[in-house]
Amino acid sequence: MSIADPERMEKNRLESINIINALRRGTVPAGGLERIAVGLEVEEGVIGKQLDYVARGGGDLKFIRGEYGSGKTFLVARALEIARSKGFVTSHIVISPGTPLHKLRGVYQQVCANLRTTGEEHALKAIIDTWLFNIEERILSVSGDAENDTALEAATEREIEAALAGISSLNSALAATLRTYYRAGNAGDFTLAQAALGWISAEPNIGRELKAKAGVKGDIDDSVAFIFLQGLVSIIHGAGYSGLVIAIDELETTQGLQRNQREKAYQVLVRLIDAVDKGEMPRCFFLFTGTPALFDGSRGIRSLPPLYDRISVTQSDDFKNPRQPQILLSKFDTAKLELVALRVVDVYAQAYSEPDRERISHRFIRAMIRKITTRFGGRVDIIPRIFLKEFVDILDKCELYEDYNPHDAYDFDAGHLRGELKKEEEAVMVVTF
């Protein structure tokens, strides 16, 4: 008879609470997504195999295509969770008017700002520190711990240059700033060290002192951001990670740009795809999301034939092939939402206490889905976020009040959701008088 590990049980309980808390807020949980994922087994398997290939030194990418409500955001979050479990650093950015795809410097800055490992968010500093520590350890292992501080510092600086030789041949500023960061840390000059980190991550308004001491001119701009991204991946791998996975969400925003900006953005995608195919982005995996209009609309990817040719798919029957450049997601349906609800009940039991399964029956779940979809034009694919938020509220009330009977008490009132509905939800909401 096995005895449950108390530490593991507590970790599971905290993860369960985090999932329920996120659903209460109408957001995607930060972890434990496999516990509520439904119908994504094939897609997860394909992405997992791609990540295994990237971990061995390859480069790859995938486009996730689906309407609102198809689960793009969830699949991205799940893919990033899988990536971190395989030793990758991840970064999730959203394309917006403030971070358009055609401005590579802004994209690179957001990638750096959102780096995440299994144990840390905003992890750039921790990654660079680990990389530098590994260099020092490697030097000491060769020298037999005989290096004094001055000699070790000099040897480490030489190793920094050697590790980034391929990048420095194109732009020497990254290695120079990393050397300055290293020296500043050793000297206890944390202001200078922070400025060096800021410059490396393309933050604006970095002072002249850092540039003078590092011997660099100007800032990271669109022309060198791609080179710096390659350097970042090299540092991440040198720090002991499998590589970097970058999720670039809501590409459809690009359609709203002026024509020359759209074309420039789509050319960025061509450049990334070609770099991956040429082996210029080892240990890096890109994950993009977009609506069908992005791929097929007149202002979308189809408007640039070289890009469309690179990522178009063959679809001749009902069997989708997620190994192609695009993963085509189907709309969420009632059966999937019912299954998610049942899994949420199991998670709730781990977070708090076992729910009363007579009050929260499968029959009640079906009735609740019908009540909500009626107010949204019968669109099950639109309501998962709203349904789960309402459903967790029902679970709470059942746990808090023994005499609460959701079969009699629950009636969906959309009035309290006004102001928090997303535009896609408002567009199909049935107005009552």
N, C-alpha and C positions, 0 to 999 in steps of 0.2 A: 504494500500500500504506500503510494507516494504522498508526501506531505507538501502542500503548496508553499512556495517561497514567499514569505511575507513582503519582501522588498519588491518582488515582481508583481504581487497582487496590488501593492500600493501604486506602483507605476502604471498598471493597467487602469486603476480607479481614477488616477489623475488624468490620464489620456481620455478616459470616458467622459469625465467632467468637462474637459476642454472641447470635446466634440459636441456635447449637448449645449454648452455655452455659446459656441459658434452658431449652431442651428437656431438658438434663441434670437441671435442678432441677425439672422438671415445671411450669414457668410459661410464660406467654405472652411472647414476646420483645418488647422495647421498640421495636424498629424493624425495617424490612425485611420486614414481614408479607406484602407482595404476592408475595414469593418463595416462600411456602409456602401461600398462600391457594388454596382449591379450591372451586369451585361457588358463589361469591358475586359473580360478575360483574354480575348484574342488580341485586342489592341495593346493591352498591358504586356502580353507576351512578346509581341513584335518589338515594342519599344525597349523592353528588357534585353532582347537579343542585340538590338542596335547599340545599347549602352555597353554590353559586353565587348562588342567589336571596338568601340571607341576606347574602352579601358585598355585594350591591347595595342593602342597606338593609332587607331584609325580616326577618321572624322566623318560625321554623318549629320543628317537633318531630317525633319519631318514637318509637313504642314497638316494641321488639324482643321477640318472644314465642317461647319455645321451652323444651322440656324440658332437663334436665341432659344434656349431651353433644351438644346441637344446634349449639353454637358461638357462643352469645350473647357470651361474654367475648371471643372472638376477633374477632367482627364489630365489637364496640364499640372494641376496640383498633385495628382496621384503620380504622374510621371516624374516630377521633381522629388517626390517622396521616395520612389523606387531608386532614383539616381543617387540620393544621399545614402540610402542603405547599401549601395554598391561602392561607396567611397568617393563619390563625386562632390565637388562644390557646385552649388546651383545659384542662379540669379534669375529672377522673374521681373520683367519690365512690361509696361503697358504703353503702347504707342498712342500718343495724344497730341493735341496742338502744342503742348509744352515740350514734348519729346517726339518730334516727327522722325520718321525713319531716314529721311534724306540727310539729316544732320548727324553724322556719325559720332561727332564729339559728344553730343548729348546722350546718344545711345550708350556709348562707352562709359560715360559718367554714371548713368543709371545702373549699368551692369556692375560697376565697382561698388556703388552705394548699396546694392541689394545682394551682395554675396552672402551665401548662407552655407553652413556646414551642419552636421548632425547636432553639434553642441553649441553653435553660436550663430547669431544673426549679425549683419554688418561686420563681416568677418575679415575684411581686407587686412587690417593690422595684424590680427592673429596669424593669418596665412603667411604674410611677409616675415613676421618674427620667427615662425616655425621654419621657413625656408632658410633664413640666415643662421638659425641654430643648427640646422642639418649641415650646412656648409662648414660651420665651426667644428662640429663633431667629426665630420669627415676628415678635416685637416688634422685634428688632434689624434685621431685614430692612426693616421699615417705617421705623424711625428712622434707618437708615443707620449703625448701630453708634455712634450718638452718645450713647446712654444711659450714665450712670455707674452704679456698682453699686447705689446707693441707689434711683435712679430705676427701674432695671431690676427690682429686687426689688418695688417698689411696683406697677409696671405688670404684673408677672407675677401678683401677688396679685389684682389686679383682673381679670385674664384668667381666673384659676382660678374666681373667682366667676361670671364671665360664661359660662364653658364649662359650668358645672354649674347654671345658673340654673333650669332646669326641675326639677332635683332639689332645689335649695335652697328653692324655693317650697313644697315639702312637708316638707323637713327640712334645715336649714342646717348640721348638724353635720359632714357629710362635707367640704364646702368649707372649713369653719373648721379642721378637723383637717389637711387637706392644706396649708393656708396655714402652719399651725404646723410641719408636717413640712418644708416648703420653707425657712422661716426658720431652723429648727434646723440643717438641713444647711448652709446658708450660713454660720451662726455656728460650725460645727464642734461643735455639741452633739449628738453621735451617740446619746447615751443618750435624749435627748428625741425625737430623730428615730425611733429604734427603737420607743419607746413609742407614738408617733403611728401608725406602721405597724401595731403590735399592735392599737391601738384600731380602726383602719380595718378590719382583718381579723377583728374580733369576738373577739380573744383575751381570756380572763378575767384578772381581777386586774391591770388597768392602773392605775397609781398616780394619786393626786389631782393631782400637779404638771401632768401632761399636760392633764387636763381643765380645770384652772384657767387654764393658758396658752392653751389653745384656746378657752376659753369655752363648753365643752360640759358637759352634765349627764348622768349615768348612762352606760349602755353601749348598744350595739346589741342590741335584743331582737327577739322574733318580730314585733312590730307594725311595725318599720321595716326589717327585713332585706331585704324585697323592693325597697324604695326604694333601699337601698344597692347591691343587685345591679344595678339599672338604672344607677346612677352608675358602678359598676365597668365595665360594658360601654361606657359613654361614654368613660371614661378609656382603656380598651383601644383603642378606635377612634382616639381622639386621639393615641395613641402610635404609630399607623401600621399597626395590625393590621386584618384584615378584620372581626374580631368575636370573640365568645366562644362556644365549644361546650362544653356541660356534659353529661357522661354520668352518669346516676344509675342505679346498678346494684343488682340484687337487691331490687326493689320488693316482691317476694313476702313479705319479712320483715314488712311492714305487717300481714299477715293475723293475726299472732300477738299484736297489741296488743288492749287493751280496746276495746269498741265505740266509746266516745266518742273515743278517740284515733285509731282507724281512720277514722272519719267525718271527723275533722279533717284527717287526712293526705290522704284522697281529695278533700276540699274544696280543699286546697292545689293538687292537680293541676288541678281545675276552674279555679281562679284563674289558674294558669299558662297553661292552654290559652286561656282567654278573653283574657288579656293579650296573648298572641301574635296571636290573631285580630283584636284591636282595634288592633294596631299599636303596642302599648305596650312591646314588647321588640324594637326594631330591632337587627339585627346580632347576634342571639342565637339559638342552636340548642340545643334540649334533646333528649337521647337517653335513653330509659328502657328498662330490661330487666325482664322478669318471666316466670315460668312460666305455663302455661295456667291453673293454679288461681287465679292472681292475677286473671285476666280473667273466668273463668267460675265460680269457686267462690262459695259462699254468704258467705264473709268477704272476698271480693275486690271488684273494681271493680264487679261486677254489683250489689252491695249499695247502690250509690249511682247510681240511674238516670240523673241528669243527666250524670254522668261516663261511664257506660257508653254512653250515646247519642252522646257526643262522639267516642269512639274505637273504637266497634264497626266490624266490617268485613263486607263482602259476599263470600261465598265459595260460588259455585255450581258450580264445576268444578275440575279439577286444575291450572288455571293461576292461580297466586297473583299478586296485584297488590300489590307492595311500595310503590306510590304511595299506598295507603290508610294510615290512621293507624298501623296495625300492620304490621310485617314478620313473617311467619309462617315460622319456620325449621323445616326438616325434620330428622329425626334423621340423624346421621352414619352412612354405610353403608360396606361393605367397599371398594367401588370408589373412594370418595373417600379413604379411609385409605391405600389402595395408592398413589394418586397423590401424596398428601402425602409418603409415605415416599420415593418416587422424587425428589421435589423436595428433600427433606432431604439425600439423597445428593449432589445437585448443590451444595447450600449447603456441605456438608461438604468437598467437593472444593475450594471456594474458601477455606475456612477453614484447611485443613490440606494434604491431598494427595489426589489422585484415588483413591477407594476401588477395591478389586478388585471389579469388577462381576460376576465369576463367583461369588465367595463371597457378595456381597450381590446376589443375582439377584432378579428379580421372583418367581420360584418360591419362593425362601426367604422373601421378604416375605409372600407369601400363607400359607405354612406357619406363620410366626411369628404372624400375626394369628389364625389358627385356634387355635393353642396358647393364646393369651392369652384369646380370647373364650370358649373352653371353660370356663375357670375363672370366668367372669363371666356365666354363664347364656346364652351366645351373643349377648350384648348388645354389638355393635360400637360403638354410640353411647356406651357407658360407658367404653370403654378408650383413646381417643386419647391422653390425657395419659400413661397408664401405658405404652402401646405405644411412644410416641415416646421416653420416658425410657429404656426398655429398648433401643430401636433404636439410639439414639446410643451406648449402652454397647457394642453389637455393632460399630458402626462404629469406635469407639476401639480395640477389641481387634484388629480386622482391620488397622488402621493400625499398631498397636504390635507385633504378633506375626505374622510371615509364616506360621507353621505353625498359626495359629488357623483352624479351619474351623467356622463357625457351624452348618452343616448337621448336623454330628455333635455339636458341643459344646453348642448352646443348648437348654435346656429351661426353660420358665417356672416359676419358683419364687415363689409369692406370699408365702412366709414372710417374706422380707426387706422386704416392703411394709407389714407390720403396724405400726400406729402412724402411718402417713403417708397411709393411704387416706382419701378423703373419704366422708362418710356415704352418698352415693348409690352409690359404688363398693362399700362394705361391704355395702349392702343386697342386692346381687345376686350377691355372691361365693359361689361354690360351696365349701362346707366339705368337706375331705377328711379321712379318718381313717386 
